[in-house]
Every structure is written in C-alpha cells, then in structure tokens.
C-alpha cells in the first residue's frame, strides 16, 4: 500500500468522506460516545489513563495565558520534595488531554523529584476558549510560556530551573516557545511533530503545490459556510485526498471501528486513543475531530524558524526507530546540531513513546534535565 494512503493522507470512499457535523456546545465533550472497543476505564483511575504514583501529589490548578484564556492543568509534586525544586511544563500530543500521555510523563518526573505541570492547551480538554477544539499553533506556543509563568510563581519552584517536556504535536510548539522564551532553560520532546509543516505540506512534504492550493481553497470555502450557518464544522486537520485528487476530509480523527485492512499507523493510534489503553472522552483524537478550518492557522504560522535562538540552551529529541514521524526530529537536529541532540529508541514506533514506560528513556530524560537545569 502506498505510504501516503497508509497514513490516511489519501482517503477512501470518495465524496462520501466529506461529511460534517456541527460542534457541540462548550462542556458537552464529556458526553462523547466511546469507541467500539469500549470506552476504556479511565474513570476507574479518577478519569486518568494511568495510575498516580503513591509518592506524588496531584492538584488541579488553573492559570491564564496572555490572551486571557484560562488554561486547566494538573500540578504534580513529589511528596518528599523539599525547598525550591526544578520544574517542567508538559503538554501533548496534538488532540490529547492532560489525563493521557502528558500526565503520565508529569507523574514520572514528579516521582523523580520535579514539580511537573501537565496542561490542556487552550480550546481543548478542560481549558477555556471558544469555539471548542480549535487548533492554534501561536496560542499553543503561548500556553507553554503561560505555564512557565505559573510555575515560576510557586514557592517550591526554582524559577531559574524551569524546563519543558512535550509529546508529539505539542513538541513543535514547545521548541518554538523555548526559542522565544529564555526562561525555558531546557526542552525535551518525544515523538516530535512539526504540526505546521505536517498540516501545510503533508507527511514527508508530499503535497504538491497544486494540492496545497486545494487545501487552502477548501478551508477558505469552509469559512464562508461556517460564517453563513453560524456554526463550526469539523474536518480533518491533515487533509487527505481521494483517488480522484480531490480533498476528502473526514469528521473524525480516527474511525469509530478499526477496519480489517487498517494500516499499521492507524492501528497504533487506534490502539491508544480508541481502546481502554488511552481513551478519554475529552480527547479530540479519541472521540471527534478538530474544527474544519483549523489548518488555516498552521499554513500561516511556521514553527522552528528561530530554532537557532535556543542556543546556548539545549534540546533533547526522543523518537522511535520505527516511527513514521522520526524525520521531524532528524530534520530539527540537523538545523541546530550543536544545540539539539537526538535519541532514537530501537523497537519503538510513534505511539509507543506516549505511554510505554519500558521504552520511554526516562533515565536519559532525567539525566538531560538534571544537567541542563543545574
């Protein structure tokens, strides 16, 4: 099967795939239907997809970014922590919530002695902002700096020892934030995606100039439709094409049920977001899709442009050897080889680094932050 089709970038089903549904009202996300394989038992863990370490205290907190949007977060603190400690702001993947992968990372880092803040980006999860489920690379980048604001005001945090850890699609925003905010002393990523590059150019930059224009035209037409109806349709944030070369968006990130002939990448995402392993009702990836016009801002806002401004601070990128996203980390490392280090995990795919603690190199990440937040 052609790689682009395997990744869902060439859709099947022709025009039938281009159906839309209006967004639910703010607060209705918790009523989203579960996957066919079962909603999962996040509620059995207090709404989380992982168990809280017995040596860690978790507190629900809120803070505002500079746009006045209230960002919802969980603050993880080691119960035996003393004095002012190093701190990390965490978020990701794109379309996930703090009860999923970023919370798992925060829980582990707090166990190791960090104050860790896992947050829902603006417009998603429990964070504020309307319309719901809007993706904004500029505002998501700001959310990291706002998280640093919050951490630096805590009495148990050394504000000169604040770093960022991000997963998947929020990793690009984390690197972009760190390049512009020197209060972030070090940044690490896992399964990094540059969402602006992915959305505006396709996987491995496969979009032709003609296809890019078709995506822009599709988004632009959808804005007229939304404006006329006064509602906001859902659609693919990474817009696929059908066999005739026409855009063929879907109103779901992942299918409700897994097709028998599903490709390996879809299977891996489905296995996390749509099953007991990682399902959460507020996760866009688990239950629905982004607003259909979300790609517009990603065409307008490039990431990594100023990655050279990160120096002399350091970044560590972690990626799976079998991940379809590995090239993003490799390309960023090439852009700033003196500043950015890359760790490739043998036997790991993209999604493995969301929650596979046997594969996530936490010892290396801890060593990196210990050195660079000294």
Helices and strands as residue ranges (DSSP letters): H 3-6, G 14-17, G 28-31, G 42-45, E 56-64, E 70-78, E 85-92, H 101-111, E 115-119, H 137-152, E 157-167, H 169-180, E 186-190, H 195-201, G 203-205, H 209-229, H 264-273, H 284-287, G 292-294, H 295-300, G 307-310, E 314-320, H 326-335, E 340-345, H 352-355, H 362-372
